[in-house]
Amino acid sequence: MGMTKNLRELNRSFYTETTLIYGSFGLGKTLLAAQFPKPYFLSMENINSYADRIYYDNATTWVDAVHLLDEFKEGNHDFKTIVLDGIDLFYNLAKNHYIEEYNKNPPKGPDVKQSISSLSDVGYAKAYDAVDAMIGLALNPLDLDERFNLVLTAHVEEKEVVMLGGDKFIKIVPQLPGKRPLAYFQRLAQNIFYYYYVNGERFLKIIGDDYITAKNRGFYTDNGEAVVNIPMPKNPETAYKYLVAAYNNKLKNSYKNINKS
């Protein structure tokens, strides 16, 4: 086996890239996700208000969530997109399952705790590593499976960032319980979109900055300018058309100056 000396060809497809959409409650994340091709929702929240509009199951335990994910991976269905609705709660299902299983059968040893209530109760970050492995085993195959599109949704929160010199500032990020799950999902998603209001109009911010987390695999206008924000009209079908047009480099405007009055 020799070293690679040529660039590999990147076969891009919006329908196989993992996309994370996050924002405040009620903005329309779920309905936007419902516009992706033939979507199935695995929700950790109660989304019964959409019962007549989407196919979904609610998972209240880690065992239920894994079972439904495995059934989806088998492919005996017509769905093309799986939407993991509420990734913070999904992570918590894994965490709670680990703690329950640990307490049922704690490891042997004189310095090992026989009962834990938090992942931090287990030394050397072993519990965090185990939960990371559980999450990866459940989701990494879906991220790599070209048959399906993986869409993630999350609420938004503000995190304090402390620089090496001591300076502090607030950054808007997807809501997740800690730095490790946040880092995992930010690595997993090729596209991270922040859904927000500007002067009463809704947009997806798709290029991040010092204060807002966002990224994409290359969305450009028809003249080659990088798209910064995508308009999100109230109608979810129209909003999705804007998103696809941006991916296909067909927008006329980069919408980079929407914050300027």
HUHU-V451990 format. One record per run of one state. SS is the DSSP state (2 for helix, 1 for strand, 0 for the rest). FROM is the first residue (numbers start at 1). TO is the last residue. If there is no record, write none. Layout:
ss,from,to
SS,FROM,TO
SS,FROM,TO
This chain:
ss,from,to
0,1,18
1,19,23
0,24,28
2,29,33
0,34,38
1,39,43
0,44,47
2,48,50
0,51,54
1,55,58
0,59,61
2,62,74
0,75,80
1,81,85
0,86,86
2,87,104
0,105,118
2,119,121
0,122,122
2,123,144
0,145,148
1,149,154
0,155,155
1,156,162
0,163,167
1,168,174
0,175,178
2,179,188
0,189,190
1,191,198
0,199,200
1,201,205
0,206,211
1,212,212
0,213,214
1,215,215
0,216,219
1,220,221
0,222,225
1,226,226
0,227,228
1,229,231
0,232,235
2,236,247
0,248,250
1,251,251
0,252,261
